[in-house]
Amino acid sequence: MTVELQIGGMTCASCAARIERKLNKLDGVTATVNYATEKAHVDVAGEVTPEQLIEAVETAGYTAQLPEAETTAEATDEDDPTGALQALRTRLIVSAVLTVPVIAMAMVPALQFTNWQWLSLTLAAPVVVWGALPFHRAAWLNLRHGTATMDTLISMGTIAAFGWSVYALFWGTAGVAGMTHPFSLAISRTDGSGNIYLEVAAGVTTFILAGRYFEARSKRRAGAALRALLELGAKDVAVRRNGAEQRIPIDQLAVGDEFVVRPGEKIATDGVVVDGSSAVDASMLTGESVPVEVAPGDQVVGATVNVGGRLVVRANRIGSDTQLAQMARLVEDAQNGKAQAQRLADRISGVFVPIVIALAVGTLGFWIGTGGSVAAAFTAAVAVLIIACPCALGLATPTALLVGTGRGAQLGILIKGPEVLESTRRVDTIVLDKTGTVTTGTMTLLDVIVADDEEPGEVLRLAGAVEDASEHPIARAIAKGAKDKVGDLPQVEDFTNVEGLGVQGLVDGHGVVVGRSRLLSDWSQPLGPKLTDALNDAQAQGRTAVAVGWDGKARGVLVVADAVKPTSAEAISQLRALGLKPIMLTGDNEAAAKAIAGQVGIDEVYAEVLPKDKVDVVKRLQAEGDVVAMVGDGVNDAAALAQADLGLAMGTGTDVAIEASDLTLVRGDLRAAPDAIRLSRKTLATIKGNLFWAFAYNVAALPLAAAGLLNPMLAGAAMAFSSVFVVSNSLRLRRFK
């Protein structure tokens, strides 16, 4: 059986890893825990019950519960279902307001009035106790499980700085009236009883809270893909009951009910057509750019759009059995299975924290062992803990991310969160949806081939006039192409739509017929060899060919297809230059797919794939060792976007695709994809550079602290310089082109 658990209390990716390890120790259990969606996906092969799974999570120090069924998309508060983000924001604002004066007084001697140190203590205490509470809780949890993360380092450093300051104020000489910290960066040995480090304790807490807030804000969007999917369906439906039509909410529809779908309406649920015929735009599910003709007996899918005539449909699947609901499950499964990149700072902290603790204990032992005073030994040991406190570390990721995402937004690239960047570095394969990504996604008139002695402009003018009266997407493409090339079109009289074959009407005294070659044959207007060859060539390339004739003779063939975007070929070559292998994936037929792939320079093509198959193709590539990026724009791409190591959605596409992706390309231009990958890689490199320098400052100052030579000004200055460096290094991303 498969069990979903809602997990609470995780503060970082290493928490997710710990819960995963705990669950996987149970017999027959295979679990993946997603830090972003705060869910555990558990496959149970043995006798383990959901209650035992919850108990295992709780013994690891976290909360777990079975998710409550959501009946509607509105059941969750869109942005912040638990209020956790709002609470974090409040914590950050209060801490920032209290911290600014503490740092200002410590760093600017002119502000150090008589007894300033006691005001500093009053302001810093709530920040260290209440503001840093999430870090202290997490550190205590880590301690109980014998591990160390970034939280351990923050908690340890802030408590050491605050505790030493309290000692110096109450039992040392720092509390006397008129005490000042002169601005001196000289290295000097003191017993520490006159030094306070309140600005370090408060500053670190506030900076790192800011980092956590920006990260949590981006993480909150993970569940939005499912809400967007559920929003796609129809909200109400016109049902035929007791010989009359009545509109009812969609959740009252039952299997076997017959409902009416008018032109332009969404089909309410999966069913079979019992009356009427029409063209259905199923591109959101299949990716096919050409609408599908349906007649009595044909299956139709909920949330697709009826673009032609009136249909009566008998419902045969409702609620969670529909294709749309299955796609929502595919998206959720893909999001659950996506292992979040563990945060780099946590991985480093796991090694750094034990070293710092060992160094602090070693320093204490060394000074007492060599005959130094206990006060001086404690000063040196605490200074080691204080200088190790990672203020710049807390800024390293959020500042680079803020500047990088800000620059991305200016360039039309939206980056969801830090774990996205980790994926871009490793990606080696890029899978591209065809319709709407490589191509425009709308039918376009590409060519006009005419019989001998005919004028292309005249053929287009008369055909466009008849097609202008039709609502069919192919007709609209021809009419638009005709208006663009020949200007205003004449009026049509006696217009008739011949179901499934084409249209006919009277234009300028000519009886014009436009449609399949069979329709012209019915009017004794067979295509000659030239037009037959043109029609066959177009169909061999996966394009749609429409024949035109009037006054007893076939006059031409119009070729309509989904046109390639003018920038797609250039984008593919840029992706190759980044070391990526491009693959095309489409629900369209093989001939059309191969023709498009040939035009843009893609060698590998998977055609005629359904949404579920798209996920399978991505999984297969991943199983072969490829790190896969996926670019798509439709609902049918959403699950594959979520499954891929890196999902890029075209901003011109559906909300579902955008929500399921990691990066959104606001422009409909595929060249934004290589730009996005380059910007993400540059941002990741900046984060790593920041982390290196943040640690370098700490590590360089550790020997001074261990030697007892670190005065508070030097500690504060080291903290300030490392923070300024990290911020200015991040600001270089603003120059990204």
Salt bridges, closest charged atoms under 4 A:
GLU4 OE2 - HIS41 ND1 2.68
GLU38 OE2 - LYS219 NZ 2.90
ASP80 OD1 - ARG220 NE 3.39
ASP151 OD1 - ARG212 NH1 2.98
GLU215 OE2 - ARG343 NE 3.72
GLU231 OE1 - LYS235 NZ 3.96
ASP236 OD1 - ARG247 NH2 3.36
GLU245 OE2 - ARG262 NH2 2.63
GLU245 OE1 - ARG310 NH2 3.64
ASP257 OD2 - ARG241 NH2 2.65
GLU258 OE1 - ARG240 NH2 3.25
GLU258 OE2 - ARG314 NH2 3.38
GLU265 OE2 - ARG247 NH2 3.97
ASP270 OD2 - ARG317 NH2 3.16
GLU293 OE2 - HIS472 NE2 2.97
GLU332 OE2 - LYS39 NZ 2.39
GLU422 OE2 - ARG425 NH2 3.06
ASP433 OD1 - LYS614 NZ 3.12
ASP452 OD1 - LYS530 NZ 3.68
GLU454 OE2 - LYS553 NZ 3.70
GLU454 OE2 - ARG555 NH1 2.84
GLU458 OE1 - ARG461 NE 3.24
ASP468 OD1 - LYS483 NZ 3.26
GLU471 OE1 - ARG476 NH1 3.67
ASP484 OD2 - LYS480 NZ 3.16
ASP508 OD2 - ARG461 NH2 2.74
ASP551 OD2 - HIS510 ND1 2.63
ASP562 OD2 - LYS434 NZ 3.74
GLU570 OE1 - ARG671 NH1 3.23
ASP588 OD2 - LYS434 NZ 2.89
GLU590 OE2 - LYS594 NZ 3.01
ASP603 OD2 - ARG576 NH2 3.45
ASP616 OD2 - LYS612 NZ 3.34
ASP637 OD1 - LYS614 NZ 2.65
GLU659 OE1 - ARG221 NH2 3.40
ASP662 OD2 - LYS338 NZ 3.01
ASP669 OD2 - ARG671 NH2 2.88
ASP675 OD2 - ARG667 NH2 3.76
ASP675 OD1 - ARG678 NH2 3.23
